[in-house]
Amino acid sequence: MSKIQVASITPVELISGYTARFIHTAEMTFSFVDVIAGKTLPEHSHPHEQVSHILEGEFELTLDGKPIRFGVGEVVVIPSNVKHSGLAITDCKILDVFTPVREDYRVMLENANRK
């Protein structure tokens, strides 16, 4: 096991206003996301379970049609295949943890490291 400095990880733009740094383990993906205030996350779903933890700022997540506003130190659990979308109320730093591993994010990171 090695110590990882999050700031040293190559950032990847997920969508406009959402930049992430990924750590992948055998079973999980950790996504450290910086979000610009006012930027939206389009509605989507995925087979991964997701836990979102707000490290800085305030975010509104719409989970299965119900808005949930959460801030620093608060966590929302997103079950597998549940539709969700979001809006950054302020600039945010969010830690998203996914299980199983997000292979699509692993590929994004590999492509970013090739540049």
N, C-alpha and C positions, 0 to 999 in steps of 0.2 A: 504494500500500500504506500502510495506517495502522497505528499502534501501538494495541493493544487492552489495556486493563486488565481482566483476567478478573473481578476483584471488582465491576466496574461493570456486568457483564452481568446482565440480569434472570434470577434463578433460576427454574427450573421443576421442580415435583415430578413425577418420572417414576412412582413408586409410593411407598407409605409407607416412609419412611426413606431414599429415594434422591432427592436434589435435584441438578439439573444446570444448567450454564451452557454454552450452545452457541456455537460459531463455525462458520460454513459457508463453504467456499470453492466454487469451481466443481466440484471433484471429490471433496471430502472433508467430513466433519463431525467436529469436535473437540468432545467432550463432557467437561467437567470436572465430575466427580460427587463429591458429599459423601455418605457413607453412614454411618448410625448402626450401632454395634456390635449384632450379633445379628439384624439385618434380613436377610431372605432375598430372593433374586431368583428368581422362578419360572422353571421350565424354558421355554425358547422358542428359536426360531431365526429368522433373517432372511437375505435374499439378500446382505447386505453382508458384506464381509470386515471383521474387527474386530481391532484391536490394543489390548490393555488394559495400562496401565502404572500400577503402584502408586506414588503420590507420597508417601503417608503411610499407615501402618497395615498390616494383614494381612487378606487375603481368601482364601476358598476357592472356587474355580471348579470346577464339575463340567462337564467337556467331553466330550461323547459318552460319558457314563456313568463317566468316570474323574476322581476328585477331584485337583485341583492346588492346593496351598496356596502362595501367593506374597506377597512383601512388598516393602518399599521398594526401588526400583531394578530390580525384576524385571518382565518383560513376558511376556504370554501372547498368542499369535496364535490367533484363532478363525476358521477357514475359513467361507466362505459356506455357509449352510443347515445347519450343524452345531448340534444341540441343545446348549444349555448352561444352567446355573443357577448360583446362587452364595449365599454366606453371608459377611457381614462378621464376621470374628473380632474385630476391634477397630473403632473409628471409623476410617474410611478416606477418603482423597482419591485418586481414580482418574482418569486421563486415558484415555478411550476414543476411538480414532480409527476412523472408518468410511469405507469407499469402496464404492460411490459414495455421494453425499450422502444422508443420512437425511431425506427429505422430510417424514416424519411428525414429526420433531423440529423441522424448520423451521416447520411449522404450529403446534406446541406453543408455540414461542417467539413467533410472531406473535400468537397468542391471549393469551399472558401479557402482551405489550406493550400490548395493547388495554385491559387492565384499569386 
